[in-house]
Amino acid sequence: MDPQQVIECATACTVTVVHVISIPPFDLSLEEAGQISGAVLLVWAVGAVFREVAHMIDRKTSSTEQE
């Protein structure tokens, strides 16, 4: 998509409109976005590991209590 839109008038005038959306928290380079998504995935993975460890501990204590 062309970032510039040219509107021609019926008389001898030309209006050029440039739409630039820049929201500071989301104005990231590809490298910065990759770093953020990598950090989010790392936090998610650590949380998943903690959850599995908690389930293993819970199952172990449940089987010990039943004996």
All heavy atoms as TSV, in Angstrom:
chain	resi	resn	atom	element	x	y	z
A	1	MET	N	N	0.840	-1.173	0.000
A	1	MET	CA	C	0.000	0.000	0.000
A	1	MET	C	C	0.882	1.232	0.000
A	1	MET	O	O	1.835	1.331	0.754
A	1	MET	CB	C	-0.916	0.003	1.221
A	1	MET	CG	C	-1.924	1.113	1.199
A	1	MET	SD	S	-3.250	0.812	2.357
A	1	MET	CE	C	-2.845	1.974	3.616
A	2	ASP	N	N	0.576	2.169	-0.848
A	2	ASP	CA	C	1.344	3.400	-0.970
A	2	ASP	C	C	1.081	4.275	0.250
A	2	ASP	O	O	-0.073	4.542	0.589
A	2	ASP	CB	C	0.947	4.124	-2.262
A	2	ASP	CG	C	1.857	5.307	-2.564
A	2	ASP	OD1	O	2.925	5.384	-1.953
A	2	ASP	OD2	O	1.478	6.135	-3.407
A	3	PRO	N	N	2.131	4.746	0.948
A	3	PRO	CA	C	1.910	5.559	2.147
A	3	PRO	C	C	1.356	6.948	1.835
A	3	PRO	O	O	0.855	7.620	2.721
A	3	PRO	CB	C	3.288	5.655	2.792
A	3	PRO	CG	C	4.242	5.388	1.688
A	3	PRO	CD	C	3.538	4.494	0.726
A	4	GLN	N	N	1.427	7.377	0.579
A	4	GLN	CA	C	0.895	8.687	0.216
A	4	GLN	C	C	-0.348	8.517	-0.637
A	4	GLN	O	O	-0.419	7.649	-1.495
A	4	GLN	CB	C	1.925	9.492	-0.562
A	4	GLN	CG	C	3.112	9.911	0.268
A	4	GLN	CD	C	4.037	10.824	-0.523
A	4	GLN	OE1	O	3.915	10.937	-1.727
A	4	GLN	NE2	N	4.939	11.474	0.173
A	5	GLN	N	N	-1.320	9.366	-0.368
A	5	GLN	CA	C	-2.543	9.369	-1.157
A	5	GLN	C	C	-2.660	10.750	-1.792
A	5	GLN	O	O	-2.635	11.749	-1.102
A	5	GLN	CB	C	-3.745	9.094	-0.255
A	5	GLN	CG	C	-5.065	9.107	-0.974
A	5	GLN	CD	C	-6.228	8.875	-0.017
A	5	GLN	OE1	O	-6.040	8.808	1.190
A	5	GLN	NE2	N	-7.408	8.777	-0.544
A	6	VAL	N	N	-2.776	10.801	-3.109
A	6	VAL	CA	C	-2.841	12.076	-3.817
A	6	VAL	C	C	-4.283	12.295	-4.271
A	6	VAL	O	O	-4.885	11.440	-4.910
A	6	VAL	CB	C	-1.893	12.085	-5.038
A	6	VAL	CG1	C	-2.023	13.399	-5.791
A	6	VAL	CG2	C	-0.460	11.866	-4.583
A	7	ILE	N	N	-4.820	13.454	-3.899
A	7	ILE	CA	C	-6.178	13.830	-4.284
A	7	ILE	C	C	-6.065	15.012	-5.235
A	7	ILE	O	O	-5.504	16.047	-4.883
A	7	ILE	CB	C	-7.009	14.234	-3.046
A	7	ILE	CG1	C	-7.043	13.080	-2.047
A	7	ILE	CG2	C	-8.409	14.652	-3.455
A	7	ILE	CD1	C	-7.605	13.452	-0.704
A	8	GLU	N	N	-6.580	14.852	-6.428
A	8	GLU	CA	C	-6.513	15.944	-7.399
A	8	GLU	C	C	-7.850	16.672	-7.437
A	8	GLU	O	O	-8.900	16.055	-7.529
A	8	GLU	CB	C	-6.155	15.394	-8.781
A	8	GLU	CG	C	-4.748	14.826	-8.812
A	8	GLU	CD	C	-4.322	14.428	-10.210
A	8	GLU	OE1	O	-4.919	14.910	-11.181
A	8	GLU	OE2	O	-3.383	13.631	-10.310
A	9	CYS	N	N	-7.798	18.007	-7.386
A	9	CYS	CA	C	-9.000	18.848	-7.394
A	9	CYS	C	C	-9.436	19.115	-8.836
A	9	CYS	O	O	-8.682	18.921	-9.778
A	9	CYS	CB	C	-8.708	20.178	-6.698
A	9	CYS	SG	S	-8.066	19.987	-5.020
A	10	ALA	N	N	-10.660	19.613	-8.977
A	10	ALA	CA	C	-11.175	19.957	-10.304
A	10	ALA	C	C	-10.437	21.179	-10.858
A	10	ALA	O	O	-10.286	21.327	-12.072
A	10	ALA	CB	C	-12.664	20.229	-10.233
A	11	THR	N	N	-9.970	22.045	-9.986
A	11	THR	CA	C	-9.171	23.196	-10.418
A	11	THR	C	C	-7.699	22.831	-10.329
A	11	THR	O	O	-7.351	21.687	-10.105
A	11	THR	CB	C	-9.491	24.425	-9.536
A	11	THR	OG1	O	-9.161	24.108	-8.190
A	11	THR	CG2	C	-10.950	24.802	-9.631
A	12	ALA	N	N	-6.828	23.773	-10.441
A	12	ALA	CA	C	-5.382	23.513	-10.483
A	12	ALA	C	C	-4.786	23.399	-9.087
A	12	ALA	O	O	-3.965	24.214	-8.682
A	12	ALA	CB	C	-4.696	24.613	-11.266
A	13	CYS	N	N	-5.197	22.405	-8.329
A	13	CYS	CA	C	-4.607	22.188	-7.006
A	13	CYS	C	C	-4.402	20.687	-6.775
A	13	CYS	O	O	-5.120	19.868	-7.323
A	13	CYS	CB	C	-5.479	22.779	-5.910
A	13	CYS	SG	S	-7.012	21.899	-5.650
A	14	THR	N	N	-3.423	20.351	-5.991
A	14	THR	CA	C	-3.161	18.966	-5.621
A	14	THR	C	C	-2.955	18.913	-4.110
A	14	THR	O	O	-2.159	19.675	-3.561
A	14	THR	CB	C	-1.911	18.420	-6.330
A	14	THR	OG1	O	-2.095	18.519	-7.741
A	14	THR	CG2	C	-1.658	16.980	-5.957
A	15	VAL	N	N	-3.681	18.041	-3.471
A	15	VAL	CA	C	-3.577	17.879	-2.016
A	15	VAL	C	C	-2.947	16.515	-1.749
A	15	VAL	O	O	-3.414	15.499	-2.250
A	15	VAL	CB	C	-4.980	17.952	-1.359
A	15	VAL	CG1	C	-4.869	17.742	0.146
A	15	VAL	CG2	C	-5.650	19.274	-1.672
A	16	THR	N	N	-1.879	16.516	-0.976
A	16	THR	CA	C	-1.221	15.267	-0.623
A	16	THR	C	C	-1.429	15.027	0.870
A	16	THR	O	O	-1.102	15.869	1.689
A	16	THR	CB	C	0.279	15.326	-0.936
A	16	THR	OG1	O	0.450	15.637	-2.316
A	16	THR	CG2	C	0.944	14.012	-0.625
A	17	VAL	N	N	-1.985	13.872	1.192
A	17	VAL	CA	C	-2.261	13.507	2.583
A	17	VAL	C	C	-1.373	12.314	2.935
A	17	VAL	O	O	-1.370	11.321	2.228
A	17	VAL	CB	C	-3.748	13.128	2.759
A	17	VAL	CG1	C	-4.037	12.755	4.198
A	17	VAL	CG2	C	-4.649	14.267	2.305
A	18	VAL	N	N	-0.624	12.449	4.009
A	18	VAL	CA	C	0.234	11.362	4.472
A	18	VAL	C	C	-0.298	10.905	5.824
A	18	VAL	O	O	-0.416	11.696	6.749
A	18	VAL	CB	C	1.699	11.824	4.606
A	18	VAL	CG1	C	2.565	10.702	5.142
A	18	VAL	CG2	C	2.217	12.329	3.275
A	19	HIS	N	N	-0.643	9.620	5.913
A	19	HIS	CA	C	-1.145	9.057	7.163
A	19	HIS	C	C	-0.001	8.318	7.852
A	19	HIS	O	O	0.499	7.334	7.334
A	19	HIS	CB	C	-2.280	8.061	6.888
A	19	HIS	CG	C	-3.455	8.684	6.222
A	19	HIS	ND1	N	-4.382	9.411	6.901
A	19	HIS	CD2	C	-3.844	8.696	4.926
A	19	HIS	CE1	C	-5.308	9.835	6.063
A	19	HIS	NE2	N	-4.997	9.421	4.843
A	20	VAL	N	N	0.387	8.813	9.006
A	20	VAL	CA	C	1.431	8.165	9.788
A	20	VAL	C	C	0.875	7.909	11.174
A	20	VAL	O	O	0.486	8.839	11.876
A	20	VAL	CB	C	2.707	9.032	9.884
A	20	VAL	CG1	C	3.737	8.352	10.768
A	20	VAL	CG2	C	3.264	9.312	8.517
A	21	ILE	N	N	0.797	6.647	11.534
A	21	ILE	CA	C	0.336	6.294	12.870
A	21	ILE	C	C	1.561	5.856	13.654
A	21	ILE	O	O	2.231	4.894	13.298
A	21	ILE	CB	C	-0.699	5.158	12.810
A	21	ILE	CG1	C	-1.917	5.615	12.024
A	21	ILE	CG2	C	-1.088	4.719	14.214
A	21	ILE	CD1	C	-2.935	4.531	11.785
A	22	SER	N	N	1.857	6.589	14.693
A	22	SER	CA	C	3.018	6.279	15.511
A	22	SER	C	C	2.599	6.312	16.971
A	22	SER	O	O	2.419	7.366	17.557
A	22	SER	CB	C	4.132	7.294	15.261
A	22	SER	OG	O	5.220	7.022	16.104
A	23	ILE	N	N	2.428	5.120	17.546
A	23	ILE	CA	C	2.116	5.009	18.964
A	23	ILE	C	C	3.413	4.599	19.649
A	23	ILE	O	O	3.947	3.515	19.377
A	23	ILE	CB	C	1.001	3.964	19.185
A	23	ILE	CG1	C	-0.235	4.351	18.383
A	23	ILE	CG2	C	0.674	3.825	20.665
A	23	ILE	CD1	C	-1.310	3.290	18.357
A	24	PRO	N	N	3.967	5.445	20.505
A	24	PRO	CA	C	5.307	5.205	21.053
A	24	PRO	C	C	5.563	3.805	21.619
A	24	PRO	O	O	6.596	3.222	21.312
A	24	PRO	CB	C	5.448	6.279	22.135
A	24	PRO	CG	C	4.574	7.387	21.649
A	24	PRO	CD	C	3.409	6.707	20.955
A	25	PRO	N	N	4.667	3.204	22.413
A	25	PRO	CA	C	5.001	1.859	22.914
A	25	PRO	C	C	5.058	0.800	21.816
A	25	PRO	O	O	5.692	-0.225	21.972
A	25	PRO	CB	C	3.875	1.532	23.888
A	25	PRO	CG	C	3.217	2.813	24.191
A	25	PRO	CD	C	3.461	3.711	23.029
A	26	PHE	N	N	4.382	1.045	20.693
A	26	PHE	CA	C	4.328	0.048	19.630
A	26	PHE	C	C	5.194	0.422	18.430
A	26	PHE	O	O	5.173	-0.251	17.421
A	26	PHE	CB	C	2.889	-0.163	19.180
A	26	PHE	CG	C	1.984	-0.549	20.317
A	26	PHE	CD1	C	0.947	0.274	20.697
A	26	PHE	CD2	C	2.189	-1.724	21.009
A	26	PHE	CE1	C	0.120	-0.075	21.742
A	26	PHE	CE2	C	1.366	-2.084	22.055
A	26	PHE	CZ	C	0.323	-1.252	22.428
A	27	ASP	N	N	5.934	1.490	18.535
A	27	ASP	CA	C	6.808	1.931	17.452
A	27	ASP	C	C	8.167	1.239	17.621
A	27	ASP	O	O	9.147	1.851	18.025
A	27	ASP	CB	C	6.951	3.457	17.492
A	27	ASP	CG	C	7.602	4.002	16.243
A	27	ASP	OD1	O	7.615	3.289	15.233
A	27	ASP	OD2	O	8.087	5.143	16.284
A	28	LEU	N	N	8.196	-0.070	17.328
A	28	LEU	CA	C	9.382	-0.880	17.565
A	28	LEU	C	C	10.013	-1.321	16.254
A	28	LEU	O	O	9.326	-1.510	15.250
A	28	LEU	CB	C	9.003	-2.145	18.341
A	28	LEU	CG	C	8.323	-1.950	19.690
A	28	LEU	CD1	C	7.858	-3.290	20.222
A	28	LEU	CD2	C	9.267	-1.300	20.660
A	29	SER	N	N	11.300	-1.529	16.305
A	29	SER	CA	C	11.968	-2.139	15.161
A	29	SER	C	C	11.701	-3.644	15.207
A	29	SER	O	O	11.227	-4.181	16.210
A	29	SER	CB	C	13.463	-1.862	15.206
A	29	SER	OG	O	14.054	-2.585	16.270
A	30	LEU	N	N	12.030	-4.333	14.149
A	30	LEU	CA	C	11.825	-5.774	14.093
A	30	LEU	C	C	12.680	-6.484	15.145
A	30	LEU	O	O	12.234	-7.441	15.789
A	30	LEU	CB	C	12.158	-6.287	12.692
A	30	LEU	CG	C	11.788	-7.720	12.392
A	30	LEU	CD1	C	10.302	-7.955	12.598
A	30	LEU	CD2	C	12.170	-8.057	10.963
A	31	GLU	N	N	13.885	-5.995	15.352
A	31	GLU	CA	C	14.771	-6.593	16.347
A	31	GLU	C	C	14.220	-6.414	17.762
A	31	GLU	O	O	14.231	-7.345	18.570
A	31	GLU	CB	C	16.160	-5.962	16.247
A	31	GLU	CG	C	17.165	-6.557	17.202
A	31	GLU	CD	C	18.537	-5.928	17.075
A	31	GLU	OE1	O	18.827	-5.320	16.032
A	31	GLU	OE2	O	19.313	-6.056	18.024
A	32	GLU	N	N	13.735	-5.211	18.082
A	32	GLU	CA	C	13.168	-4.953	19.407
A	32	GLU	C	C	11.921	-5.802	19.650
A	32	GLU	O	O	11.739	-6.348	20.746
A	32	GLU	CB	C	12.825	-3.472	19.555
A	32	GLU	CG	C	14.022	-2.565	19.577
A	32	GLU	CD	C	13.666	-1.096	19.446
A	32	GLU	OE1	O	12.607	-0.768	18.886
A	32	GLU	OE2	O	14.466	-0.275	19.923
A	33	ALA	N	N	11.076	-5.919	18.650
A	33	ALA	CA	C	9.870	-6.742	18.785
A	33	ALA	C	C	10.243	-8.205	19.001
A	33	ALA	O	O	9.608	-8.906	19.802
A	33	ALA	CB	C	8.989	-6.593	17.558
A	34	GLY	N	N	11.279	-8.671	18.323
A	34	GLY	CA	C	11.741	-10.035	18.501
A	34	GLY	C	C	12.276	-10.285	19.907
A	34	GLY	O	O	12.037	-11.341	20.494
A	35	GLN	N	N	12.982	-9.309	20.450
A	35	GLN	CA	C	13.504	-9.445	21.806
A	35	GLN	C	C	12.372	-9.504	22.825
A	35	GLN	O	O	12.406	-10.302	23.764
A	35	GLN	CB	C	14.443	-8.283	22.132
A	35	GLN	CG	C	15.753	-8.338	21.395
A	35	GLN	CD	C	16.604	-7.096	21.621
A	35	GLN	OE1	O	16.140	-6.100	22.161
A	35	GLN	NE2	N	17.853	-7.168	21.201
A	36	ILE	N	N	11.372	-8.667	22.646
A	36	ILE	CA	C	10.235	-8.659	23.572
A	36	ILE	C	C	9.466	-9.972	23.483
A	36	ILE	O	O	9.114	-10.573	24.499
A	36	ILE	CB	C	9.319	-7.453	23.301
A	36	ILE	CG1	C	10.031	-6.161	23.709
A	36	ILE	CG2	C	7.997	-7.589	24.051
A	36	ILE	CD1	C	9.306	-4.902	23.326
A	37	SER	N	N	9.220	-10.448	22.266
A	37	SER	CA	C	8.471	-11.702	22.133
A	37	SER	C	C	9.287	-12.873	22.680
A	37	SER	O	O	8.726	-13.795	23.280
A	37	SER	CB	C	8.068	-11.945	20.683
A	37	SER	OG	O	9.207	-12.083	19.870
A	38	GLY	N	N	10.589	-12.848	22.519
A	38	GLY	CA	C	11.439	-13.888	23.102
A	38	GLY	C	C	11.376	-13.885	24.621
A	38	GLY	O	O	11.315	-14.939	25.255
A	39	ALA	N	N	11.371	-12.701	25.216
A	39	ALA	CA	C	11.281	-12.597	26.674
A	39	ALA	C	C	9.924	-13.096	27.171
A	39	ALA	O	O	9.846	-13.788	28.190
A	39	ALA	CB	C	11.501	-11.151	27.109
A	40	VAL	N	N	8.862	-12.780	26.451
A	40	VAL	CA	C	7.527	-13.247	26.827
A	40	VAL	C	C	7.465	-14.771	26.758
A	40	VAL	O	O	6.936	-15.429	27.657
A	40	VAL	CB	C	6.446	-12.596	25.934
A	40	VAL	CG1	C	5.101	-13.269	26.113
A	40	VAL	CG2	C	6.335	-11.103	26.235
A	41	LEU	N	N	8.014	-15.349	25.697
A	41	LEU	CA	C	8.029	-16.809	25.572
A	41	LEU	C	C	8.861	-17.456	26.674
A	41	LEU	O	O	8.498	-18.523	27.186
A	41	LEU	CB	C	8.560	-17.215	24.202
A	41	LEU	CG	C	7.607	-16.981	23.039
A	41	LEU	CD1	C	8.299	-17.305	21.717
A	41	LEU	CD2	C	6.359	-17.816	23.189
A	42	LEU	N	N	9.964	-16.836	27.051
A	42	LEU	CA	C	10.797	-17.370	28.123
A	42	LEU	C	C	10.041	-17.368	29.451
A	42	LEU	O	O	10.066	-18.358	30.189
A	42	LEU	CB	C	12.092	-16.565	28.238
A	42	LEU	CG	C	13.067	-17.020	29.323
A	42	LEU	CD1	C	13.567	-18.434	29.031
A	42	LEU	CD2	C	14.237	-16.054	29.412
A	43	VAL	N	N	9.346	-16.280	29.748
A	43	VAL	CA	C	8.558	-16.208	30.987
A	43	VAL	C	C	7.453	-17.263	30.967
A	43	VAL	O	O	7.195	-17.931	31.969
A	43	VAL	CB	C	7.971	-14.788	31.177
A	43	VAL	CG1	C	6.935	-14.753	32.291
A	43	VAL	CG2	C	9.091	-13.800	31.470
A	44	TRP	N	N	6.811	-17.431	29.813
A	44	TRP	CA	C	5.757	-18.438	29.686
A	44	TRP	C	C	6.333	-19.838	29.923
A	44	TRP	O	O	5.733	-20.659	30.614
A	44	TRP	CB	C	5.138	-18.346	28.294
A	44	TRP	CG	C	4.092	-19.377	28.051
A	44	TRP	CD1	C	2.779	-19.317	28.400
A	44	TRP	CD2	C	4.285	-20.640	27.405
A	44	TRP	NE1	N	2.145	-20.467	28.018
A	44	TRP	CE2	C	3.043	-21.302	27.406
A	44	TRP	CE3	C	5.381	-21.276	26.845
A	44	TRP	CZ2	C	2.876	-22.563	26.861
A	44	TRP	CZ3	C	5.211	-22.530	26.311
A	44	TRP	CH2	C	3.973	-23.165	26.314
A	45	ALA	N	N	7.499	-20.125	29.362
A	45	ALA	CA	C	8.116	-21.441	29.518
A	45	ALA	C	C	8.500	-21.705	30.971
A	45	ALA	O	O	8.294	-22.810	31.484
A	45	ALA	CB	C	9.338	-21.552	28.607
A	46	VAL	N	N	9.046	-20.708	31.644
A	46	VAL	CA	C	9.413	-20.873	33.052
A	46	VAL	C	C	8.155	-21.139	33.882
A	46	VAL	O	O	8.146	-22.005	34.761
A	46	VAL	CB	C	10.180	-19.629	33.568
A	46	VAL	CG1	C	10.315	-19.642	35.080
A	46	VAL	CG2	C	11.553	-19.558	32.914
A	47	GLY	N	N	7.067	-20.434	33.585
A	47	GLY	CA	C	5.809	-20.671	34.294
A	47	GLY	C	C	5.287	-22.078	34.053
A	47	GLY	O	O	4.779	-22.731	34.974
A	48	ALA	N	N	5.411	-22.582	32.827
A	48	ALA	CA	C	4.957	-23.935	32.512
A	48	ALA	C	C	5.793	-24.973	33.270
A	48	ALA	O	O	5.256	-25.969	33.763
A	48	ALA	CB	C	5.032	-24.174	31.012
A	49	VAL	N	N	7.090	-24.738	33.380
A	49	VAL	CA	C	7.954	-25.658	34.125
A	49	VAL	C	C	7.573	-25.656	35.602
A	49	VAL	O	O	7.458	-26.724	36.229
A	49	VAL	CB	C	9.443	-25.288	33.934
A	49	VAL	CG1	C	10.326	-26.028	34.927
A	49	VAL	CG2	C	9.871	-25.569	32.510
A	50	PHE	N	N	7.360	-24.477	36.177
A	50	PHE	CA	C	6.945	-24.403	37.584
A	50	PHE	C	C	5.624	-25.129	37.804
A	50	PHE	O	O	5.430	-25.811	38.808
A	50	PHE	CB	C	6.822	-22.953	38.054
A	50	PHE	CG	C	8.131	-22.334	38.460
A	50	PHE	CD1	C	8.506	-21.102	37.966
A	50	PHE	CD2	C	8.988	-22.972	39.347
A	50	PHE	CE1	C	9.709	-20.522	38.339
A	50	PHE	CE2	C	10.191	-22.407	39.728
A	50	PHE	CZ	C	10.547	-21.171	39.219
A	51	ARG	N	N	4.699	-24.987	36.865
A	51	ARG	CA	C	3.406	-25.653	36.988
A	51	ARG	C	C	3.568	-27.176	36.973
A	51	ARG	O	O	2.945	-27.879	37.770
A	51	ARG	CB	C	2.488	-25.202	35.865
A	51	ARG	CG	C	1.068	-25.691	36.045
A	51	ARG	CD	C	0.178	-25.079	35.010
A	51	ARG	NE	N	-0.166	-26.146	34.072
A	51	ARG	CZ	C	-0.590	-25.975	32.854
A	51	ARG	NH1	N	-0.710	-24.774	32.364
A	51	ARG	NH2	N	-0.898	-26.980	32.096
A	52	GLU	N	N	4.405	-27.673	36.078
A	52	GLU	CA	C	4.627	-29.117	36.014
A	52	GLU	C	C	5.315	-29.629	37.279
A	52	GLU	O	O	4.973	-30.702	37.787
A	52	GLU	CB	C	5.447	-29.481	34.776
A	52	GLU	CG	C	4.670	-29.358	33.492
A	52	GLU	CD	C	3.415	-30.219	33.487
A	52	GLU	OE1	O	3.478	-31.413	33.871
A	52	GLU	OE2	O	2.361	-29.691	33.098
A	53	VAL	N	N	6.275	-28.880	37.799
A	53	VAL	CA	C	6.946	-29.277	39.039
A	53	VAL	C	C	5.940	-29.297	40.188
A	53	VAL	O	O	5.928	-30.226	41.009
A	53	VAL	CB	C	8.137	-28.332	39.350
A	53	VAL	CG1	C	8.665	-28.551	40.763
A	53	VAL	CG2	C	9.238	-28.532	38.326
A	54	ALA	N	N	5.069	-28.307	40.256
A	54	ALA	CA	C	4.050	-28.271	41.301
A	54	ALA	C	C	3.103	-29.462	41.180
A	54	ALA	O	O	2.725	-30.073	42.190
A	54	ALA	CB	C	3.264	-26.964	41.227
A	55	HIS	N	N	2.725	-29.836	39.948
A	55	HIS	CA	C	1.862	-31.008	39.755
A	55	HIS	C	C	2.576	-32.293	40.193
A	55	HIS	O	O	1.964	-33.162	40.816
A	55	HIS	CB	C	1.430	-31.132	38.290
A	55	HIS	CG	C	0.345	-30.197	37.906
A	55	HIS	ND1	N	-0.902	-30.201	38.486
A	55	HIS	CD2	C	0.321	-29.213	36.977
A	55	HIS	CE1	C	-1.646	-29.263	37.936
A	55	HIS	NE2	N	-0.926	-28.642	37.018
A	56	MET	N	N	3.870	-32.410	39.874
A	56	MET	CA	C	4.615	-33.603	40.273
A	56	MET	C	C	4.716	-33.694	41.795
A	56	MET	O	O	4.543	-34.771	42.373
A	56	MET	CB	C	6.020	-33.590	39.656
A	56	MET	CG	C	6.014	-33.868	38.185
A	56	MET	SD	S	7.632	-34.036	37.375
A	56	MET	CE	C	8.801	-33.338	38.460
A	57	ILE	N	N	4.972	-32.574	42.454
A	57	ILE	CA	C	5.061	-32.569	43.917
A	57	ILE	C	C	3.707	-32.919	44.517
A	57	ILE	O	O	3.617	-33.698	45.473
A	57	ILE	CB	C	5.562	-31.202	44.420
A	57	ILE	CG1	C	7.029	-31.014	44.031
A	57	ILE	CG2	C	5.384	-31.078	45.930
A	57	ILE	CD1	C	7.559	-29.626	44.293
A	58	ASP	N	N	2.645	-32.378	43.950
A	58	ASP	CA	C	1.294	-32.652	44.452
A	58	ASP	C	C	0.950	-34.132	44.288
A	58	ASP	O	O	0.394	-34.750	45.190
A	58	ASP	CB	C	0.275	-31.784	43.714
A	58	ASP	CG	C	-1.109	-31.927	44.298
A	58	ASP	OD1	O	-1.231	-31.905	45.540
A	58	ASP	OD2	O	-2.072	-32.067	43.500
A	59	ARG	N	N	1.276	-34.709	43.142
A	59	ARG	CA	C	1.001	-36.133	42.921
A	59	ARG	C	C	1.834	-37.008	43.864
A	59	ARG	O	O	1.352	-38.019	44.379
A	59	ARG	CB	C	1.292	-36.516	41.479
A	59	ARG	CG	C	0.173	-36.115	40.540
A	59	ARG	CD	C	0.509	-36.556	39.162
A	59	ARG	NE	N	1.353	-35.475	38.629
A	59	ARG	CZ	C	1.671	-35.311	37.369
A	59	ARG	NH1	N	1.290	-36.180	36.478
A	59	ARG	NH2	N	2.408	-34.305	36.975
A	60	LYS	N	N	3.073	-36.599	44.104
A	60	LYS	CA	C	3.941	-37.380	44.987
A	60	LYS	C	C	3.428	-37.344	46.416
A	60	LYS	O	O	3.383	-38.378	47.095
A	60	LYS	CB	C	5.367	-36.846	44.918
A	60	LYS	CG	C	6.365	-37.688	45.655
A	60	LYS	CD	C	7.774	-37.204	45.415
A	60	LYS	CE	C	8.735	-38.107	46.151
A	60	LYS	NZ	N	10.120	-37.711	45.940
A	61	THR	N	N	3.017	-36.176	46.892
A	61	THR	CA	C	2.502	-36.073	48.255
A	61	THR	C	C	1.143	-36.761	48.381
A	61	THR	O	O	0.838	-37.338	49.413
A	61	THR	CB	C	2.392	-34.614	48.712
A	61	THR	OG1	O	1.549	-33.896	47.822
A	61	THR	CG2	C	3.752	-33.962	48.794
A	62	SER	N	N	0.335	-36.758	47.330
A	62	SER	CA	C	-0.956	-37.438	47.372
A	62	SER	C	C	-0.770	-38.950	47.445
A	62	SER	O	O	-1.461	-39.645	48.190
A	62	SER	CB	C	-1.790	-37.095	46.136
A	62	SER	OG	O	-2.101	-35.734	46.112
A	63	SER	N	N	0.157	-39.500	46.692
A	63	SER	CA	C	0.395	-40.947	46.702
A	63	SER	C	C	1.042	-41.373	48.025
A	63	SER	O	O	0.796	-42.465	48.532
A	63	SER	CB	C	1.267	-41.372	45.529
A	63	SER	OG	O	2.564	-40.828	45.653
A	64	THR	N	N	1.837	-40.523	48.642
A	64	THR	CA	C	2.472	-40.838	49.929
A	64	THR	C	C	1.426	-40.841	51.031
A	64	THR	O	O	1.483	-41.680	51.935
A	64	THR	CB	C	3.580	-39.813	50.247
A	64	THR	OG1	O	4.476	-39.749	49.152
A	64	THR	CG2	C	4.344	-40.198	51.493
A	65	GLU	N	N	0.483	-39.931	50.988
A	65	GLU	CA	C	-0.547	-39.838	52.030
A	65	GLU	C	C	-1.500	-41.024	51.983
A	65	GLU	O	O	-2.058	-41.443	52.992
A	65	GLU	CB	C	-1.331	-38.546	51.887
A	65	GLU	CG	C	-0.516	-37.314	52.238
A	65	GLU	CD	C	-1.267	-36.018	51.946
A	65	GLU	OE1	O	-2.398	-36.081	51.418
A	65	GLU	OE2	O	-0.725	-34.952	52.236
A	66	GLN	N	N	-1.711	-41.608	50.808
A	66	GLN	CA	C	-2.645	-42.708	50.662
A	66	GLN	C	C	-2.084	-44.026	51.194
A	66	GLN	O	O	-2.816	-44.954	51.473
A	66	GLN	CB	C	-3.057	-42.885	49.201
A	66	GLN	CG	C	-3.900	-41.741	48.689
A	66	GLN	CD	C	-4.209	-41.886	47.206
A	66	GLN	OE1	O	-3.762	-42.839	46.570
A	66	GLN	NE2	N	-4.961	-40.943	46.691
A	67	GLU	N	N	-0.790	-44.141	51.326
A	67	GLU	CA	C	-0.173	-45.400	51.779
A	67	GLU	C	C	-0.327	-45.623	53.233
A	67	GLU	O	O	-0.629	-45.003	54.077
A	67	GLU	CB	C	1.315	-45.414	51.428
A	67	GLU	CG	C	1.542	-45.511	49.956
A	67	GLU	CD	C	3.019	-45.455	49.620
A	67	GLU	OE1	O	3.869	-45.387	50.525
A	67	GLU	OE2	O	3.340	-45.457	48.421
